């Protein structure tokens, strides 16, 4: 059965373009369009769409307010349509926190030159959204945990954690999952390298947001910078992140090589570098995401003696990447999201 989609955007041109793109896929049925959230509200009741594509900036009611109301009153998979700007990045990340499944860039005036690639991205994300685990989209209590007076995790000092490196990979649903994990890791824990499928201009806003929630210092990785305990390094959008030896320690390698598994950053690139460079001192973590990127690299880590963890299906927005890793025999332990940080700490302290 085709995925029923409602397109909500104040631009008639964008509504027409998105309708043409999505309708070209035989597995998608655009059942209607709406120029603003008020019209959308009525159409959702009558058309009962499987997925809503939602513009962020609209008259009468902004997209975030409408999304918040929708997730509270009638939870529905939503793909946000966002501008590729710093402001658009922050708003899109807030939308993911509220409960959107994913986001795509708003079509640009020159989209005709990249129409095939854009169409492929948005149709894939709409189909993924239709199958997403809505129960896992409920807002994580990261902010309330940090702001509500709860004690932060006890600092981790020296011992068997010395020389360890933690690598985390994620895609769809990953921004919130990563935030939840990093918020629960203690000061002084081994360095964390993160590969999240994310576009340019979004990774900095994402890093800044998670930095406010976590005891770790979280930031975009810079090529050549030392990898040190108590820090988390996020792959910049459109760049691969890997790790290399630097004297007696390690350093970040940020590069713009070919896409791997159609992604840059690629989780496989990160995991394979950790397998090669860190070997048995590594800890690999696969979180929610669409596709299979990272499964090969996580298996390489496990074969090199590293500890490996995957998020379970029940708490994943999309169990594509963790499921592929499990199927490949790459995973030592499968645990719910709320247990991932505890498993990481157990791995680096034994």
N, C-alpha and C positions, 0 to 999 in steps of 0.2 A: 504494500500500500504506500502511495506517495506521501511524502512529508508535507503537511499543510502549513503554509507560511503566510503571515501577515506582515506587510512592510509598513513601517511608521516613519515618515519623514516629511518635513514641511516643504521640501523642494519637489515640484512636479517632475523636473528633469531627473532627479535622483530616483524617485519612485519608478519612473518609466525604465530607467537603465537597470535598476535592480530587478524589476519584474522581468525584463528581457533576459538578463543573465540567469536568474534562478529558474525561469520557465523553460529554458533550453535544456535543463536536466530532466530526463523522464521520471526520475524518482522524487521530483519536487513539484508541488502544486501551489502556485501563488493564489490563495483564495481571496485576497483582498489587499487594499492599501488604505492608509489613513494619513491625513495631513497634520494631525496633532493628536495628543494623548486623549482628548475628550472623544473624538471620533473613534480612536483606537479602542477605548474602553467599551464602547457599544458594539464594535465589530468583534471584539474578542468574545463577548457574550453570545453573539449569534453565529459566528463562524467557527469558534472553538479551534483555533490554530494549534498545531504542534509546536511551532517555533515563531517567535516574534523578532524581527530585526528592528532595532530602535535607534533613532538618531538621538544624540545627546542634547544638542542645542535646538530648541523648538519654541515657538510662541505659546502663550497661554499656560503651559506647564512644561518645565524642563524634563529631559529624559531621566535624570536621576530620581526626581520626585515620583515620576510615573512608575519607574522600575521598583522603587521601594514600596509603593502602594500595590503594585501587581504581585510582588513576591509575598506580601503580607496577606492579600485577599484571595489571589488566584495564582499560585505558583506556576509559572510557565517558563520553559527554556527561552532565554533571550540572548541574541547576538547583538552587541552594541556596534553602531557605525560611528567611528571616531575620526577626528582630524589628526593628522600626524604632526602635532605640535606639542610643546612642553605642557601647555594647559590641557590639551586633549589627552595627554598621557596620564596626568594626575586624575582627571575626571574618569577616564576609562578604568583605572585601577580602583577608584572608589566604587565604580559600577560592579566590578568583580567582587569587591568586598560585600556589596549589598546582595549579590546573588546572580549576576549575569554569568552565563557559561563562558563566553569568549567575546572577542571584539575583532573588527576588521577596519581598515582605513576607509575613509569616505572616498569614493571614486573622484579622481582628479580630472582636470580638463583634458589631460593627455592620456587618459585611461585607454583610449583606442589603441595606443601603441603597446600596451601591456594587457589587453583585454583578456586574452586566453589565460594568462597567469592569475590575474585578479579573479576571473570567473572560477577557476579551479580552487582558489583559496576560499572564497565565500561559500561555494556550494559544499565543499568539504566541511566547513565549520557549521553550516546549517544542519547538515546530516548528523554530524557529531552531537550537536546540541539536542537534536530530537531524541537521541539515545542516551543522553547524559543522566547521571544519577542525581536527581533533584534533591534527594535527602542529604547528599553531601554538599549541597550548595548553601546550606544554612550558615549564617554568619559565624565565623570562628570567634571565640571569646578572647582573642589575643589582646586587644586594646583594654578590655575590662580587667584582664589579669594584671597588666602592667600598671594601669591607672587606678585600679580599685584597692590598692594597699596590700595585695598579696605579696608575700616574700619572693624575691627572685631566686632562681636556682642557686644552690651553693657553689661557690667558685671551685674550679678544678685546678689542682696544683701538681705539676711535675709527675713523678712516678712513671708508670707504664705508658702514660699518654704521650710522653716525649717522642718526637719523631713521627707521630701519627699524622695522617691527612685525611680529611673527610671530603668526599665528592658527592654532590647532590644533583640529580637531573630531573626535570619536569617539563610539562607542556600544559595542555588544557586543564584549568583548575589549579595550576601549580603556584601561581602568585600567592594565593591564600594558604596553600599547604606549606610552602617554604616559609612564609611568615610565621605560621604556627610552630614549625620545627625550630627555627632559629630563635624564636622568643623563649623557647624552653631549654635551650642549651646554656650552660653556665659560663661565667667569665673564666678565662684561662683554658678553655677547651682547645683541642687541636684546631689548626686552621681549616676553614671550610671553603671549598670552591664550588660555585653554583653555575650550572648551565640550564637556563630557562628559555624556552622558545619565546622570544620577545623582539619586537621591532626596535629600530633605532629611535631614540628620543624617549622611549618608555623605560629602558633599563636604569637610567639615572634616577627617575622619579620612584621607581620600584625600590631601588637600593636605599634611597633616602627614607622612604616610608618604613621599610623593615628595620633600618638602623634605629629608628625611634622606638621600636617595639622590642628589640633584642638587647641582651646584655653584651653581645658581641659588637665590634665595630664593623658595620656592613657598608660596603661601597663598591662601585664599579672597579673591576680589575684594570690595572695599568701594566702595559708590557714591561717586563723586567723587574717589577717591584718584588721585594722579598715576601715569601709566604710565611706568616708568623702566627703563633697561637693567639687566641682571643680575637681573631679577625675572620671576616667572611668576604670573599671576593666574587662578585657577580659578573658573568660574561657580558660585555657591552652588546647591545643589540646589533646584529649584522656582523659580529666578530666571533671567531672561535676562541675558547679559553682552554689552555692546557697547562701542564706543570713540567718544569725542567730542573735539573740539578743546578745549583749555584753555590760553589764552594762546598761548605759543609751542610748547607741547607737547600732550600728550594726557592724558585721564583716563578711568577706568573708569565705565561707566554700568550699574548693576545695577537691574533693574526686574522687576515681576511683571505684565507685559502678558499678552495672550491667548497661549495655546499656539500654536506654529507647527509644522506637520507633526506635531501631537499631542505636541509636546515643549516642555518648559520646564526647563532651558535648551535653546534650539534653536541648532544650528550655523549655519543660514541667517541668523539674527539677527546673530550675531557676524560672519560673513563679509561680509554685506551692509554692515554698518557700517564694516568695514575698507576695503571697496571704495570707499565714499563718502567716507570721511574720510582715509584714508592713501594710497589709489590705488596708484600705481606703486612706492611704498616698502614695500608690503606683501608678505608671504610667506604663502601659504595652504597648510595641510597637512591632508589628509584621511586619517585612519587607520581601522582596522577598525570595522565597525558595521553594524547591521541597518537596512534601509530606505533612504531617499534623502535624508534631511535633510542640508543643506549643499551639495548639488550645484548648486542655483541660485545660492547665494551665492558658491561658489568660481568659477563661471563669470563672475559679476559682477566678482570680483576680477581674473580673468585679462583680462577686457575693459577693466578700468581700468588695466592695465599691470603688475599684480602678478605675481610668480612663484608657480607653483602646483605642488604635489607630492601624489602619492597613494601609499599603501602598496599593494604588489602583492598579488595573489590568494594566492600561495603562502604568504605569512607572515601573512595576515589570518585571524583566527578566523572572521569573516563578511565577505564582500566586497560587501555590499550598498551601503553608502555610498560607498566608493571606486569600486566598479564603476559606480554611477549617475553619479558625477562624470566618470569617463572617458567614458562613453557620451554625456554631455551636452557633451563637448568642452571641459570645464573644466580639464583637467589637462595641464600641460606635461611633467612627468616622472613615471613610475611606477617605484618602486624598492622593494626589500625593506626590512623594518623596520630592520634593522641599518645601512642606508645612509641613512635619513631625516635623521638629525642632520647627517651630512656634507653632504648636499644643501642643507640649510638654511644651513649655514655658507658653502657655496659661493655661495648666492644673495645673502647679505648682505655678502660681501667682494669682489664683482666690480663 
